[in-house]
């Protein structure tokens, strides 16, 4: 079976961030870089052309599909910033209830701007997600 099409690249994270047109969105992305770097202990790396990822792990599903993914990541989209986290870890729902203004998808947390959320709660979500990845897939 084929793996993930979005893989680490040599694209510059700085050039990606510099290309974010809105200064406030760019500043939020720079804060996320530091938060995710602290949570993972890994430097930022571009995954494909649009995801800033931190760390990596190898997954294998019961279906046989396998691949590699970043432990944490984000993408500055037109409407929201998409944060890529491990879904369903213990305590996640309680943290999301305290986070502030956000939306969720299957593996994404969407925030419009960081001023809308509690950064300490977001930090807990990031750390919880990293711990869940490590518990499920081993050390990244």
N, C-alpha and C positions, 0 to 999 in steps of 0.2 A: 504494500500500500504506500501511497505517496505521503510525504510529511508536509509540514507547514511551508507555505510559499514565502512567508515573511521571515527572513533570516537576517542575522547581523551583517552590517555592511561597513565599509570604510568611509561612508559619508560623514562629514563633520557635524557633530551635534551643535557646535557654535554657529555654523552657517544655517542650520535648520532654525535655531532660535532667533538668529538675526533676521530671518525672512518672515517671522511672525509680524504682520503689519501693525497690529494694535499694541501700543507701548504697555498698557496695563496687562494685556494678555501675555505679552512677552515676559513681563516682570513676574507674573504668576507662574509661568513655565520655569523661570529661573529658581523660584522658591521650591517648586516641585522637584527640580533636579537635586537640590540640596537635601530635601526631605527623603527622597528615594535613595540617594547615595548613602545617607546615614542608615536607613532601614535595612539596606542590603549589604553595605560595605563594598559595593561594586561601583565602578565608574559608569557614566552614561555612554551608551553605544546606540547608534541608529540601527533600528530593525526595519529593513525596507527603506522607503523614502519618507515615511511619515510617523514612525513610532520611536520615541526615545525610551530605550529599555535598559534595565539594570540587572546584571546577573543572568544566568540561564539555567535551565533544567531540561531533562529529557523526559517526555511523557510517552506512555503506551496505554491505549484504551483497550477494553475487552474486545472491541471490534477488530483489533489488529492495527488500527491507525496509530502511528507514532510520529514523533517529531521533537523539535526543540522550541522552547518559548522563553521569553524573558520572565524573570521572577516578578518584577514590577515594571510598569511602563506607563507612558501617557502620550497622547497626541493632541496637538492644538488644532481642533476642528473649527469650522466656521461658526457654529453656534455655541458649542460647549467644549470644554476640555474633557477628553475621554481618558479615564484612568483605568488601567488594566490590572485587576487584582484577582486573587484566588477567591472564588465564591463559596459561600456556605460554611465558613469556619466558625467554630464556637465563639459566641459573643458578638458576632458580626451584626446581627439584627439590632441588638441593644446599642451598639456604637452608631449604626446608621440612624437610629431614632434620635440621637443626640447631635448628629453631624451638622444639621442646618439644611439649607436649600440644595437639593440634589435630585437626580433621577438615577435609576439603576436599570441595567440590562442584564443579560445572562452572565457576562464576565466583565462588564464595564460599570464604572461609576461615572456619572456625568455631572460636572459642575460648570456653571457659567463663569464664575470668578471666585477666587479664594476668599474674598471678603465676605461672601455669603455662607461660609462654613467655619466651623470651629477647628482651627489648625491643630490643636492638641488632640482632638478626636480623630482627625484625619491621620495624624501621626500614629495613633493607636491602631487604626485600620490598616495602615501600611505594614506596621510591625506584625500584626496578627496574620496578615496575608502571607508575609515572608515565612513566618513560623509554620503556617499551614502547608505551604509548598515544600518546606524542608521536611516536615513530618510525613508528607505523602510521597515525595519523590527523592528524598535524601538531600544531603548538602549540595548546594548549587556551586 
